Amino acid sequence: MPDSDPVARSEADALLKGVAGVERRTRAALIYVRAGDYLILWGVLWALGYGFGATLWPHMGAFWWILDAIGVAGTAIITYRAARCSEAGRRFVFLRPLIGVIVLIGFGTLWIRLAHFGGREQAAFWPTLCGALLFVFGLWAGRALSIAAAAVFALTMAGYVWTGPWFDLWLAVTCGGALILGGFWLRR
């Protein structure tokens, strides 16, 4: 009997490690699906905002506030629907991401005002701020998020340096597009 004890213990350890690995991959997959929905939503809004930036320049601030309101509402809806399907007992689970988006917008707006950013700097600030935050989140949630965030950050900086007057269109296609493609990639 004593000889079978170490074998059973090692088999149990291996089994528990296997279960932990499955749990970790399942959690990452669920996070990726939800994050994919958010990335698609905000990617479309960024593509619209930066794409129409040159045309609506005098009223661009109001246009971005409308897009942000749509994004906040969309974020709350995505979170509420996901919670309704998986966590029936938590009716107000949508508040955390909603508050997170509102704090992010408030923080960014505060620093744009305090630093007196010009239009080009404001255009570069948002994707780099969101890219940095998404990168850090990806360190815990999964490397695919960090890769998508690094791409958004790098594309923004490349456009800032090299695109001249086409910067807004560059951001619409590259950053909005990167978020949308990243969202579909995460959802697969």
N, C-alpha and C positions, 0 to 999 in steps of 0.2 A: 503493500500500500504506500509506503513513503516514497517509492520511486515514481508513482503516478502523480503525486502532488505537484512537483515542479513543472511537469509537462502541462498539466491542466492550468496551472497559473500562467505559464508563458502563452498558452493558447488563448486564455481569457484576456491577457494583455494585448495580444495581437488583434483579437476580435474587437476589443474596446477602442484601440487605435483606428481600426477600420471604420467603426461606427462614427468616431469623432471626425474622420476625414469626410465621410458621407455627409455628416451634419454641416461641416464647414462649407463644402461645395454646394449643398442645398441652400444654405443661408446666402451665399454669394450669388447664386442664381436668382433667388427671390429679390435681393437688393438690385441686381442688374436689371431685372424686368421693370421694377418700379423706377429706378434711375433712368432707364431708357425712355420711359414715358415723359419724365420731366425734361430730359435732354431734347426730345423731339419737340415738345411744346415750346421751350425757350429758344431752340434753334430756329423754329419758324418765326417766332416773334423778333429775334435778332435779325433774321434775313429781311423781314418786312421793315423793321426800324432802320437798319443801315441801308437797305436798298432804296428806300424812299427819302433818305436823309438829304440828298442833294436837291430833290424836287421840292420838299416841304421846308426848306431851311428856316424861313422866318417863324414857322409854327412847330418846329421840331420838338421843342420841350413838351408842348401839349400832346403831341403825337406819342412821344415816349411814355408819358404818364398814362395815356390810354392803354398802350401795349403792356405797361407794367401792371395796370389794374387787371387786364385780361390774364396776364401771367399769374398773378396772385390768386385770382379766382380759379384758374385752371389747375394750379398747384393744389388748392384746397379740394377741388373735385376729384383729382387723381388720387389724392391721399384718402379721401373719404370713401371712394369706391373700393380701393384696395383694402381698407380697414373693414368695410362692410362685408367683404368676401371672406376675410381671414380672421378677423378679431372682433367677433360680434359684440363682445362686452365693452368695447372701448369706443364710445360714440364720438368723443372729441379728439381722437387721435390726429385728425387733420390740423390741429392747432400748432403742433411743433413745426412742421415744414412751413406752414403759413407764417408763423411768427419769424421763422428763420429768413424767409424771403423779404419780409417787411423790414427786419433789422438790417439785412444786407443792402437793401435799397436806401434805407435811412443813413447807414454808415457811409455808403458811397456818395450820396448826395451831400452829406455834411463835409466830407473831405474835398469834394469838387468845389464847394463854395469857399471853404477855408483856404485852399491852395490856389484859387482863382485860375483853374484850368481853362485853357482855350478849347475850342471845338474839337480840334484834332486830338488833344490830350484827353478830353472827356471820352471821345470815341475809343481810344486805346485803353483807358482806365478800366472800364467795365469788363471787357473780356479778360484782361489780365487779373483783375481782382477775382472774378468768378473762376478763372482757370486755376489760380493759386489755391482757392478754397476747395475746389473740386479735387485738385491734386492731393491735398492733405486728407480729405475724406477718403479718397481712393487708397491711401496707405492702410486704412483699416478695412475698408469695404471690398477692395479688390483692385488689382493692378490695371485692369482695363479702364477704369475710371481715371486713374492717374495718367495713363497713356493718352486718353482723349483730352484731358486737361492740359497736358504738356503740349499737345498739338495745337490747341486753341491759343495758348500763351505764345508759342513760337511763331505761329502764323500771324498773330496780331503784331508782334514786334517786327517781323519781317516786312509786313505791310506798312507799318509806321515809318520804317527806314526807307523803303524802296518804292512805294506806290504813288507818291506825290498826290495829285488831286483826285486820284481814284481810290483813296483809302476807304471811304465808306462802302463803295461797291466791293472792294476787296474783302472787307469785314462781312458784308452780307453773304458773299459766296463762300469764303473760307471758314469763318467762325460759325455763322449760321449753318452752313453746310456741314461742318465738322460735328456740330452738336446733333444735327439731324441724323447724319450717317452713324455717329457714335451711338445714338439712341436706338437705331435699328439694329446695329451690331450687338448691343447689349441685350436686346429683346430676343435675339435668335436662340 
